[in-house]
């Protein structure tokens, strides 16, 4: 009787701890996990790599739970050899204990205090992961052999897609990358994946569609053209479009109200092959709203705005002043 009680209580307790740890990790997102790592005084790179992949934490917990229940069931079977009714009783009791005190209750507690529990359970899950490493390696190799044996083409495509940006985006959309449950986070990270494969030339407004003004235009004429264009930011050139000197914001033009010329704002310059992600970072760091894009010959190929790059991440950006069909800054007129 004592052995049976120890098996039931031990299995329930271990499952409860693993379930609480997995639920706490699932309840916080990857941004919170990264922030926690940066705040932690212990600079353990192995823990950092482990925590940066929440899917590993959840897979570890799930595998350990299955193993504990299997061992508990095996122990109860050995104790009830030749006693099927006693075995059925113990099996039902184990299921009730695990479901109530090993699953439902720990999940409720972990969701309530997830930020406080994550630092406690991550080292535990990491230790469990180390113990289960041989089993994980063997299981992964067996799964690959089975996949190649019965579906070689789909397995090859899966391996290739997992290593590509498109594969990562597919994982995000499927929600298989744990820790990013919020649709907004998945949309943003998917945008990052898409942006990483694009250059400035892919996102820019081409030269033929540019709206730009010569700095020699009278102030009244310049103000009128900006108002008619519907753009809030307009590049200004000297002599030709290939010689930009800055950018005018519609707000600056109307503020001076004919009392002189507004000060030109600086713009960035880059080439068509510049990675769009790098350009976004540089413009944010330099606080630039517009960049002129030049081709391999040094001529202006087009322009790109900060809003264009951000829309590649999060979709179309509108504010309370935009009409439903209004054009955004940097779009072709």
N, C-alpha and C positions, 0 to 999 in steps of 0.2 A: 504493500500500500504506500509506503514511504517513497519507494522508487518511482511509482506511478505519479505521485504528487510532485516530486522533484522534476520529472520530465515535463509535466503539463505546465507548471509554473515557470520553469526555466525557458521553455520554448516561447511562452507568452511574453515573458519579460524581454527576451532578445528580439523578438519580432516587433514589440512595441518600441524599443530603442531604435531599431533600423527604420521603422516606419516614420517615427518622429523626425529622424534625421533627414530622410528623403523628402518628407513633406515640407520641412523648414527650408531646404534648398530650393524646392519647387516654388515656395511662396515668395521668395525674393528673386529679383532678376539678376542678370549678369552684370549690369552696371553697379548694383549694390554689392555684389560679390567682389568686383574689382576694387571698389572703394574700400571695402573691408580689408582686402589684402594690403592696400596702400597704407591704411591706418595701423596695421599690425606691426608691432615692434620687431617680431622675429622675421628676419629676412631669409626665409626658407624657400629657395627657388622651386624645389620639388613640390611643396605644398601649393605654391602659386600656380604651377602648371596644372596640378590636379584640380584645383578649384576653378580655373578658367574654363574647364570643360564640364559643366553641370551634368551633362548626359552620363559621364563616367560615374558621378556620385549616385545618380538614380539607378544606373545599371548595376552598380555594386550592391546597393541596398536591396534591389529586387532579387538578385542572384542569391544573396545571403539569406533572405527571407525564405526563398524556395528551398534552400539547402537545410535550414533549420527545421522547417515543417517536415521535410522528408526524413531527417534523422529522428525527429520526435515520433513520427509515424512508425518508423522502423523499430524504435525502442518499445513502443506500446505493442507492436505486433509480437515481439519476442516475449514480452511479459504475459501475453494472452494466447500463447500457443495452445490450440485445442479448445479455446473458449471464445467462439465467434460472437456470442452475445455480449460478453465483457469487452471484446475488441470493438464492437459497434458502439457500445456505451462510451468507451474512452475516446473513440474517434469523433463522436458527436460533441463530447465535452471539449476536446481539443479545438474543434472548429468554432464552437461558441466562444471559448476564451480568446482565441486568436482574433476572431472577428470583432468582438466587443472591446477587449482590453489591449489587443495587439494592433488593431487597425483603426476603428472608429474613434476611440478616445484619444490615442496619440495624435491622430490627424487634426482633431479639433484643437488640442493644446498647441501643437506645432504651428498651426496657422495663426493662432492668437499671439504667440510670442516668437515668431520666426527669427527676427533680427537678433534676439538674445540667445536663441538656441543654436544658430548656425555655427558660431565660434566653438561651441561645445561639441557638436556632432561631427564637424568636418574632420578633425583628427581621428575620431573613431572610424568614420567611413574610409579614411585613407588607410588606416591599419587593416581594416577588413579587406580592402582592395589589394593590399600587398599579399595577404594570406591567400586570396583567391586568384592571384596572378597566374600560376600554372594552369589552373582550371580554365581561366579565361582564354589563355593562349591555345590550349588544346581545343576548346569549344569553337574558337574562331577558325582554326585550321580545318576542323571537321565541317563547319558550315560552308567554308569556301570550296572544299572538295565536293560536297553535295551539290552546291550551286553550279560548279563547273561541269559536274557529271550530268545533271538534268537540264540545266539552262545555261550553257556556256556563253551564248551570245548576250543574253540579258545580264549575266554576271559581269562580263567585260564592259558592257555599257555602264553598269552601275559603278564599277571601279573608276571608270574614266569620268563619269559625271560627278562622283563624290570629290574628285580632285580639282574640279573646275569651278569657276564662279557660278555657272548655271546649275551645277549640282548642289552647291551650297544654297543657292536661292531656292531650289526645289525642296531642300530639307527645311528651310525656314517656312516656306508656304505650307508644308505638311505638318509643321509644328513638332517635328521630331528633334529639333535642337532645343532641349529642355532649358527652362530658365528664361525663355523669351515668349511667354504666353500672350502678352498684350499685343493686339493687332497693330497698334501704332508702332511698337518697337520692331515688329516683324517687317512692317512696311518700310521703315527707315533703313533697317539693315539690308533689306532687299534692294533699296535704292543705292546704298553704298556699293553693293555687289555689282549692280548694273553700271554705276559710274566708274568703277575701277577699270572697266574695259573700254572706256571711251576717251577720246582725246578732245582737246579744245576745238578742233576743226569739226568734230561730230556735233557739238552742241551750239556752236556760234551761229549768229545771224550773218549770212553771206554778204559780201560787199555790194552786190547788185540790189539788195534790199535795205541797205543802210539809210538812215535818216541822219544827216549831219549838216552842220552849218559852218559857213566861212566866218572867221572872226572879224572880217572887214565889213560885214553887214551892219547897217545902222541898228541902234538898240531897239527902236520901235519895230522895225521889220523882223528882227530876231525874235522879239517877244511874240509877235503875231504868229510867226511860223511855229514856234514851240507850242503855242496854245492850240493851233489848228492840228498839229501832229498827234496830240493825245499822249505823247511820251513824257515821262517825268524826268528822264535823264537823256541828254543829247550831247554827242561828241562834237567838239569844235576843232576845225582844222585851219591851217594857214596855207592858202594857195591851192592845195589839192588834198584829197582825202588821205593820201599817203604821208601827210605831215600833220598828224593830230597834235594839238597843243593842250588839250584838257577837256573837261566836261562841264556842261551847265546843268544845274538842277532847276526845274521849273519854279520851285519855291524861291530860289535866289533871285530869279528874274522878276517875279512879281513883288518881292519885298522891296527892291530898290525903286520900283514904280517910276521908272524914267529918270531917276536921279543918278545917272551915271551907269557904268557897266558893272555887273556883278563879277566877283572874283571867280576865275576858273578853278574847278576842282581837279586834282591830279587823277590820272588814269594809269593803269598798268599796261604793259606790252608783253606779248609772248608769241610763240609760234604755234602753227596748226597741230604739230605733233605733241604738244605739251599734254601730259595726262590730266584729264579733267579733275581728278581727285586732288592732285598736287596743286593745280591752279586754284581750286576752291580754298585749300588751306592757306595758300599764299595771299589770296585776296582778303580772307578773314583776318589774317595776321597783320596785314598792312592797312586794313580798313578801307579798302578800295571797292567801289561799287561797279566799276566797268573796266574792261580790258580790251585793248586792240589786238587783234590776231593777225600776224604777218605770215606770208608764205615763205617758201625757200628762197625766193628772189628778193625778199625784203619789202614787197608791196603789201598793202593792207588787204587781207583776205576776208575780213569780217570783224565783228565785235561780239563780245559776250558780257553779260552782266552777272552780278552776284546772284540776282534773283533767278536767272536762267539755270545756274548751277544748283541752287537750292531746290528748284522745282524738279530737277533730275532725281533728287533724293526723296522728296515728300509729295510730289505731285504739284498741280497748279496752285499757285498762291494768289489768293484774292483778299482784298480788304473791303471795308464798308463803302468805299467810293467806287469800286469796280462795278460796271454794268455786266449783265450776264454774258454778253458777247464782246466785251471790251478787250482791247489788245493790251498785253503787258509790256513793260519796258524791255527793249531789246528784241521784241518780236518784229517780224517784217511788217511794214505798213501796207 
